[in-house]
Amino acid sequence: MMQPMSEQPSSQAAPPAGETPFGQLFEHSAVGLATFSVGGRFLSANPALCRLLGYTEAELLEKTHFDIVHMEDLEVAALARVKLISGESKPRILERCYLHKDGSTVWTHATGTVIRDESGAPLHTVLFVVDVSHLKRALRTSEQRFRRMIEMGSDWYWVQDAEFRFVEVAGLEAQDLDTDVVIGRARWELPNLGALPERAWEQHRARLRRHEPFSDFVFLRYNRSGELRYLSVSGEPLFDEQGQFRGYHGIGKDITERARSQKALEDSEERYRKLFDVHPQPMWVVDAKTLSFLAVNAAAVRLYGYSKDQFLAMTADQIRPQEDVADLLKAFEDRSATYSHRVWRHRKKNGELLPVKVVSFSLEFAGPPARLGVIHDLTEQMDAEQRAREIEQRYRELLQERSRDAAT
């Protein structure tokens, strides 16, 4: 069994969440986030991770990463951590089991990254955890149902006549849905249907009239308990030996849990998008291969003077002076660093050169590899430094003048 890495001195502790540009994101994210020392001890944990594991942050700060990893995943997790810190492997999403405070298993999709200093030495690590326990439970339920209904390969089997009226529905009772009100009706005539755009029903009816097979048509219906269920049906036309259309037969599945999980994921993504859009720090996401802007927030629009649509039609090299483009391309070619920060010169829409520090992180954005950039405008800082240099120079000149006066 592999043991946690021993603690090593770090030149920089993980910054408190509230002091980072992503402080609010850390505190309010639906994704579990934590920072660890190089040796694996907790440095911070956000509320989402605390809720997921059942611990307070203070309790987690007394533990290491390996204290909360499920025994079956411990060796794999330890090896993955060593490889990530050493740079032998790159961050990737893994399925990992953690232990809740009450002893229960928490299934997650987890990934991590290493924060390094300018020399490349590791300072601390960051863990991102998404709870997929509900999906695992749904999968186990689905597998059990599949074993019970292996001959049908579905939750229920149905047959319709040439007028698209149900003549047989086997297995629907197990879904707590009435079968006695189904027989003799078309699908769109069933009682207790949930709201669905009429266009969707019309497209479904048109396909049936053309006697075409269909798959995964989803509609909503309330069960006996008044709970709205998402039902997915697939079917094929039936023809007799003379080729005459006789109706349809097919299968149905209750996909409520999957639909709700998808909705929750979409809601979570929407929350992230809103946090990104309203963040006061200029931010953007750039395609790591094409350098195209994939997303840009309002603060970046205000700082650079381009509209959002103009940004999304540009590439990152177009806001750099020509003499800086080669360095930019070289920086994007280096995929080894998941985190970096560097001072650049950017050009605003009005042509003004803007000194900035860009802190960037590797991520996947709707599939392709990308870089999230957080922009720090250095104009005021550099102006202040220039004023300080001018004051110092003037002071030196005054001293020299007084020295000459004293000599004469």
Buried (B, 14 or more C-beta within 10 A) or exposed (E): EEEBBEEEEBEEEBBEBEEBBBEBBBEEBBBBBBBBBBBBBBBBBBBBBBEBBBBEBEBBBEBBBBBBBBEEBBEEBBEBBBEBBEBEEBBEEBEBBBBBEEEEBBBBBBBBBBBBEEEEEBBBBBBBBBBBBBBBEBBEEBEEBEEEBEEBEBBBBBBBBEEBBBEEBBBBEEBEBBBEEBEEBBBBEBEBBEEBEEEEBEEBBEBBEEBEEBEEBEBBBBBEEEEEBBBBBBBBBBEEEEEEEEBBBBBBBBBBBBBEBEEEEEEBEEBBEEBBBEBEBBBBBBBBEEBBBBBBBBBBBEBBEBEBEBBBEBBBBEBBEEEBBEEBEEBBEEEEBBBBEEEBBBBEEEEEEBBBBBBBBBBEBEEEEBBBBBBBBBEEEEEEEEEEEEEEEEEEEEEEEEEEEEEE
